[in-house]
Amino acid sequence: MMKYTKLNFMMSALGVIIYITDLIVDIWVSVRFFYEGQYVFGVLTVSFMLFGTIVVQCFSYSWFKADLKKAGQESPRCFLLLHCLQGGVFTSFAFSGIMYNI
């Protein structure tokens, strides 16, 4: 079984912080575009943000499912729903410590 070190935990936590910060900044930029009447740039910003988060959630779910399979567990359907609702990154982060026994 893979050992989950303190460095792994810190890097995972940093990744979640950067992910949240990026989402906040993207939302702020798109609101500014709409507020200034630059609707094309606002829509483009929202579109790129949504596409990026969808891709991240897809990879997060596939990695999470693979990790559960390696651990001999089955992936409940609620985890798919959490990923569809954009909460998968946080779910994977929370369960990474449990799966690697920290």
C-alpha positions as CSV (number, residue, x, y, z in Angstrom):
1,M,0.0,0.0,0.0
2,M,1.2,3.5,-0.9
3,K,2.3,5.7,2.0
4,Y,0.6,9.1,2.2
5,T,3.3,11.4,3.7
6,K,3.0,14.8,5.2
7,L,4.4,16.2,2.0
8,N,1.7,14.5,0.0
9,F,-0.9,16.0,2.4
10,M,0.5,19.5,2.2
11,M,0.7,19.4,-1.6
12,S,-2.9,18.2,-1.8
13,A,-4.0,20.9,0.5
14,L,-2.1,23.5,-1.5
15,G,-3.8,22.1,-4.7
16,V,-7.2,22.6,-3.2
17,I,-6.4,26.1,-2.1
18,I,-5.1,27.0,-5.5
19,Y,-8.2,25.4,-7.1
20,I,-10.6,27.5,-4.9
21,T,-8.6,30.7,-5.5
22,D,-8.7,30.1,-9.3
23,L,-12.4,29.6,-9.3
24,I,-12.9,32.8,-7.2
25,V,-10.7,34.9,-9.5
26,D,-12.5,33.5,-12.6
27,I,-15.9,34.4,-11.2
28,W,-14.6,37.9,-10.2
29,V,-13.2,38.5,-13.7
30,S,-16.4,37.3,-15.5
31,V,-18.6,39.5,-13.2
32,R,-16.4,42.5,-14.0
33,F,-16.7,41.8,-17.7
34,F,-20.5,41.7,-17.4
35,Y,-20.6,44.7,-15.2
36,E,-18.6,46.7,-17.8
37,G,-20.9,45.6,-20.6
38,Q,-18.3,43.3,-22.3
39,Y,-20.7,40.4,-22.6
40,V,-18.7,38.5,-25.1
41,F,-15.6,38.3,-22.8
42,G,-17.9,37.5,-19.9
43,V,-19.5,34.6,-21.7
44,L,-16.1,33.4,-22.9
45,T,-14.7,33.6,-19.4
46,V,-17.6,31.6,-17.9
47,S,-17.4,29.1,-20.7
48,F,-13.7,28.4,-20.3
49,M,-14.2,28.2,-16.5
50,L,-17.0,25.7,-16.8
51,F,-15.1,23.6,-19.4
52,G,-12.0,23.5,-17.1
53,T,-13.9,22.5,-14.0
54,I,-15.8,19.8,-15.9
55,V,-12.5,18.3,-17.1
56,V,-11.0,18.5,-13.6
57,Q,-14.1,16.7,-12.1
58,C,-13.9,14.0,-14.8
59,F,-10.3,13.3,-14.0
60,S,-10.9,13.5,-10.3
61,Y,-13.7,11.0,-10.5
62,S,-11.7,8.5,-12.6
63,W,-8.7,8.7,-10.3
64,F,-10.9,8.4,-7.2
65,K,-12.7,5.4,-8.7
66,A,-9.4,3.8,-9.6
67,D,-8.0,4.3,-6.1
68,L,-11.1,2.7,-4.6
69,K,-10.8,-0.2,-7.0
70,K,-7.1,-0.7,-5.9
71,A,-8.3,-0.7,-2.3
72,G,-10.8,-3.3,-3.1
73,Q,-13.8,-1.1,-2.5
74,E,-16.7,-0.2,-4.8
75,S,-17.4,3.4,-5.8
76,P,-20.9,4.5,-4.5
77,R,-23.1,6.4,-6.9
78,C,-23.2,9.4,-4.5
79,F,-19.5,10.1,-5.4
80,L,-20.5,10.4,-9.1
81,L,-23.2,12.9,-8.0
82,L,-20.7,14.9,-5.9
83,H,-18.4,15.1,-8.9
84,C,-21.3,16.2,-11.1
85,L,-22.0,19.0,-8.6
86,Q,-18.4,20.1,-8.7
87,G,-17.5,18.8,-5.2
88,G,-15.4,15.9,-6.3
89,V,-12.0,17.5,-5.8
90,F,-12.9,18.1,-2.1
91,T,-14.3,14.6,-1.7
92,S,-11.1,13.0,-3.2
93,F,-9.0,15.2,-0.9
94,A,-11.0,14.2,2.2
95,F,-10.9,10.5,1.3
96,S,-7.2,10.3,0.3
97,G,-6.2,10.3,3.9
98,I,-8.7,7.6,4.8
99,M,-7.6,5.3,1.9
100,Y,-3.9,5.7,2.7
101,N,-4.4,5.2,6.4
102,I,-3.2,8.5,7.8
